[in-house]
Structure formats: C-alpha cells, structure tokens
Amino acid sequence: MSAAQPLISWSRSATEELPPKSLLALRDRLCQRHRQGLTEAGLSHKAVEKFATPRRLAVRVRKLVERQPDRAIERRGRRSKPLSMRKARPAGGACRSPRAAASK
C-alpha cells in the first residue's frame, strides 16, 4: 500500500457507564491526545473525528500515512566495544543456576 492511499485508523475504548456531564470533555481530551501523539510520532493525517456514547469513546483518523518518515536518532552514553570484541565473563550473582551454587 502506498502513502497516497487513504488509511483509516479506529481507536475505541469500551468502559462501564461514563459520567454524562463529563462525556464531551472526555471525548475532546481523547481526540486531543490522539492528535498530539500522531504529531509527535511524525504521522501525517487528514481529519480526526471523535465520537462518544455513555459506554464508548472513539476516535477515527482519516488518511493516516502507512509509516512514519525515517529520522536519525543520536544516543548519548558511554562507548562500548562491539559484542564480538568483548571478553567473555561468567555471569554472577542471581544469574547462577541452583546446581552451581549447591556444588560449592
């Protein structure tokens, strides 16, 4: 499937009875969080529709791209040698088998 073909994504939450007074606020918040998550993930979309009933909240995303664009991620931390260059060390502590501990 190419990125030009429209994809529809559904997200639905089924619960016990939701409070009627806060139903619209919950629906709007769910829609807002979906939009925010899609934007942070770099997933473009056309429209986000929201639905609510006393037992369900639903969000439908229209024309969602199939995959997010590639991006470079820089990870900081200590340098380590490739696995093939590391010295083999026996596992210690909790990683030992019960039989090895009993033979000592």
Sequence and secondary structure as in RCSB ss.txt:
>XXXX:A:sequence
MSAAQPLISWSRSATEELPPKSLLALRDRLCQRHRQGLTEAGLSHKAVEKFATPRRLAVRVRKLVERQPDRAIER
RGRRSKPLSMRKARPAGGACRSPRAAASK
>XXXX:A:secstr
  TTS  EEEEEEE S   GGGHHHHHHHHHHHHHHHHHHHT   SEEEEEEETTEEEEEEES  SS        
 S     GGGS      GGGS HHHHHT 
